Amino acid sequence: MFRFQRLDVWQKSVDFTETILNITNQIPQRYQFSLGEQLRRAVISISTNIAEGSGRKSPKEAQNFYNIAKGSVYEVISLLTILFRLKIIDDSGADKEAIYDQAEEIAKMLTGLMRKQKKL
C-alpha cells in the first residue's frame, strides 16, 4: 500500500470523486463536453494531487500539491453551483447538502495537511 492510500483525506477524495462522477451522468449531452468534462477533471485532480504531493521529498513541494488539490475542491463546488443554478442538474434533497459537506470536510483536511507540512 502506498503512503497516500493511508491518508483519510485521500480516501475521502476518492469517495467524493465517485459521487461527482455519478452526477456527471445526469448532465445533458449538450453540456457534457464543457461543464461535464471540466467537472470530471476537477474532481479527479483532488485525489491525484494528494497522491502526488505525498510522494514529494520536500514539505514545500508537498504543500503545493495539497494546495492545488484544495483549489480543485473549490472548482468542483463552483461548477456544481453553475449546474444547479441553471437547473442543468437537480439540486433538491439532501444530496446537494451532503456533497457540499463532503467538499468542506476535504478542504479542511487539506488545510490541516498543509499546516502539518509547514512544520516539517
C-alpha positions as CSV (number, residue, x, y, z in Angstrom):
1,M,0.0,0.0,0.0
2,F,1.3,3.5,-0.9
3,R,1.6,6.1,1.9
4,F,-1.1,8.3,0.3
5,Q,-3.6,5.5,0.4
6,R,-3.5,5.6,4.2
7,L,-4.4,9.2,4.3
8,D,-8.0,9.8,5.3
9,V,-8.2,12.8,3.1
10,W,-7.2,10.8,0.0
11,Q,-9.8,8.1,0.8
12,K,-12.5,10.7,1.2
13,S,-11.4,12.4,-2.0
14,V,-11.8,9.1,-3.9
15,D,-15.3,8.7,-2.4
16,F,-16.1,12.3,-3.4
17,T,-14.8,11.6,-6.9
18,E,-17.2,8.6,-7.2
19,T,-20.1,10.8,-6.1
20,I,-19.3,13.6,-8.5
21,L,-18.7,11.2,-11.5
22,N,-22.1,9.7,-10.9
23,I,-23.6,13.3,-11.0
24,T,-21.9,14.0,-14.3
25,N,-24.0,11.2,-15.8
26,Q,-27.1,13.4,-15.2
27,I,-25.7,16.3,-17.3
28,P,-27.4,16.6,-20.6
29,Q,-25.3,15.8,-23.7
30,R,-25.1,19.4,-24.9
31,Y,-23.2,20.3,-21.6
32,Q,-21.1,17.2,-21.3
33,F,-18.1,18.5,-23.2
34,S,-17.9,21.9,-21.5
35,L,-19.2,21.6,-17.9
36,G,-19.2,17.8,-17.6
37,E,-15.6,17.4,-18.7
38,Q,-14.4,20.3,-16.6
39,L,-16.2,18.8,-13.5
40,R,-14.7,15.4,-14.1
41,R,-11.2,16.8,-14.5
42,A,-11.5,19.0,-11.4
43,V,-12.8,16.2,-9.1
44,I,-10.1,13.7,-10.3
45,S,-7.5,16.4,-9.7
46,I,-8.2,16.3,-6.0
47,S,-7.1,12.7,-5.2
48,T,-4.3,12.7,-7.8
49,N,-2.7,15.9,-6.4
50,I,-2.9,14.5,-2.9
51,A,-1.2,11.3,-4.1
52,E,1.5,13.3,-6.0
53,G,2.1,15.6,-3.0
54,S,2.6,12.7,-0.7
55,G,5.4,11.4,-2.9
56,R,7.4,14.6,-2.9
57,K,10.5,14.9,-0.8
58,S,10.3,18.5,0.3
59,P,7.5,19.6,2.5
60,K,7.2,22.8,0.4
61,E,6.6,20.7,-2.8
62,A,4.1,18.5,-1.0
63,Q,2.3,21.6,0.3
64,N,2.0,23.0,-3.2
65,F,0.2,19.8,-4.5
66,Y,-2.1,19.8,-1.5
67,N,-2.9,23.5,-2.2
68,I,-3.7,22.6,-5.8
69,A,-6.0,19.8,-4.6
70,K,-7.8,22.2,-2.3
71,G,-8.3,24.6,-5.3
72,S,-9.8,21.7,-7.2
73,V,-12.3,21.2,-4.4
74,Y,-13.4,24.8,-4.8
75,E,-13.5,24.4,-8.6
76,V,-15.9,21.4,-8.2
77,I,-18.2,23.4,-6.0
78,S,-18.2,26.4,-8.4
79,L,-19.1,24.1,-11.3
80,L,-21.8,22.4,-9.3
81,T,-23.2,25.8,-8.3
82,I,-23.5,26.7,-12.0
83,L,-25.1,23.4,-12.9
84,F,-27.6,23.8,-10.0
85,R,-28.4,27.4,-10.8
86,L,-29.0,26.8,-14.4
87,K,-31.2,23.8,-13.5
88,I,-29.0,21.5,-15.6
89,I,-29.0,19.1,-12.7
90,D,-31.5,18.8,-9.8
91,D,-30.4,20.5,-6.6
92,S,-33.3,19.3,-4.4
93,G,-32.9,17.0,-1.5
94,A,-30.1,16.2,0.9
95,D,-27.7,15.2,-1.9
96,K,-26.6,18.8,-2.5
97,E,-26.0,19.4,1.1
98,A,-24.2,16.2,1.6
99,I,-21.9,17.0,-1.4
100,Y,-21.1,20.4,-0.1
101,D,-20.4,18.9,3.4
102,Q,-18.0,16.3,1.8
103,A,-16.2,19.1,-0.1
104,E,-15.9,21.2,3.0
105,E,-14.5,18.3,5.0
106,I,-11.9,17.6,2.3
107,A,-10.9,21.2,2.1
108,K,-10.4,21.4,5.9
109,M,-8.4,18.2,5.9
110,L,-6.2,19.6,3.2
111,T,-5.6,22.7,5.2
112,G,-4.6,20.6,8.2
113,L,-2.3,18.6,5.9
114,M,-0.7,21.8,4.6
115,R,-0.2,23.1,8.2
116,K,1.5,19.8,9.1
117,Q,3.8,20.1,6.1
118,K,4.7,23.6,7.1
119,K,6.0,22.3,10.5
120,L,8.4,19.8,8.9
